[in-house]
Every structure is written in structure tokens, then in C-alpha cells.
Amino acid sequence: MAKTKATGATKLGRDSQPKYLGIKRSEGQIVKPGMIIIRQRGTKFCPGKNTKRGSDDTIYAGKTGVVKFTTKRKTKFDGSQRIIKIVNVI
């Protein structure tokens, strides 16, 4: 029976690829349809006018325009409120 493990049996040295999340277009920048504005996990930012949300919660432009960020108070079904950040293309 061998006293040492075979080479290549280490469980260290693996890491996942970075996901490059965050805001890709800031307020005031011009966007075209389909351009990614925000890459996110969950809905930290919500889509507004002329923007759409992808299956991985990415927000992208629906038509040509200028990016604008706004905040709004939203009431949930249980009566509690939270402030949401909305992305618009105007």
C-alpha cells in the first residue's frame, strides 16, 4: 500500500470565473436597442420606461435614448414599503 497520494489529487487551486456584474452605462449616456445597461443578480435595479429585464435579471435598452436613474417608493402586498431604483431610457 502506498504511503503518499497519487499526484494530481489535490483539492486546491480551483476558482470560478469572475461574473463582471454592475452598471455598464451610467446616467446621461446614449444607448441603442439591446445594449446592456446593468448586469445584476436579483432585482437591485428595476426596469422602467423603454427597458427590459432578461432571464438573468440583466436590464437592457428597448429603444434608442439616454439612460436615466430614478427612485420610487413601492408598497408591497403586506403593506410594507421599500424604495426601489428604476432605470429608464428617455
C-alpha positions in Angstrom: 0.0 0.0 0.0 1.3 3.4 -0.9 2.2 5.9 1.8 1.6 9.0 -0.3 -1.3 10.0 -2.5 -1.0 10.0 -6.3 0.0 13.2 -7.9 -2.8 15.5 -9.0 -5.1 14.5 -6.1 -5.1 18.0 -4.5 -8.4 19.7 -4.0 -6.9 23.2 -4.0 -6.3 25.7 -6.9 -9.7 25.9 -8.4 -11.7 29.2 -8.6 -14.8 30.3 -10.5 -14.6 32.8 -13.3 -15.5 36.5 -12.4 -19.0 37.5 -13.5 -18.4 41.2 -14.3 -21.6 42.4 -12.7 -22.6 46.1 -12.2 -23.6 49.2 -14.1 -22.4 49.2 -17.7 -23.9 52.5 -18.9 -24.2 55.5 -16.5 -26.8 58.2 -16.4 -26.7 60.6 -19.4 -25.1 58.1 -21.8 -26.8 57.3 -25.1 -27.8 53.7 -25.7 -29.2 51.7 -28.7 -31.7 48.9 -28.5 -30.3 45.7 -27.0 -27.4 47.4 -25.2 -26.8 46.2 -21.7 -27.3 48.9 -19.0 -26.9 46.8 -15.8 -25.8 43.2 -15.1 -27.1 42.0 -11.7 -28.2 39.1 -9.6 -31.7 39.7 -8.3 -33.6 42.9 -8.9 -31.5 45.6 -7.2 -32.5 47.9 -10.1 -35.9 47.5 -11.7 -36.7 48.2 -15.4 -38.6 51.3 -16.2 -39.7 53.0 -19.5 -38.1 51.6 -22.7 -36.0 49.0 -20.7 -36.5 45.2 -20.4 -35.3 42.6 -17.9 -33.5 39.5 -19.2 -33.8 36.0 -17.7 -30.7 36.6 -15.6 -32.1 40.0 -14.3 -29.9 41.9 -16.8 -31.5 45.3 -17.7 -31.1 46.3 -21.3 -32.4 49.1 -23.6 -35.6 48.7 -25.5 -35.1 51.6 -27.8 -32.5 54.4 -28.6 -32.3 57.1 -26.0 -30.5 58.5 -22.9 -30.2 56.5 -19.6 -31.8 58.0 -16.5 -32.0 56.6 -13.0 -34.9 57.4 -10.6 -36.1 56.2 -7.2 -39.7 55.4 -6.2 -41.4 54.2 -3.1 -43.1 50.9 -3.7 -45.8 49.3 -1.4 -45.7 45.5 -1.1 -48.7 43.3 -0.7 -48.2 43.0 3.0 -48.3 46.8 3.4 -44.6 47.3 3.9 -42.7 49.8 1.8 -39.3 50.0 0.2 -37.5 52.4 -2.1 -36.7 50.9 -5.5 -34.2 52.1 -8.0 -35.6 52.4 -11.6 -33.7 52.6 -14.8 -35.3 54.4 -17.7 -34.3 55.2 -21.3 -35.8 58.5 -22.4 
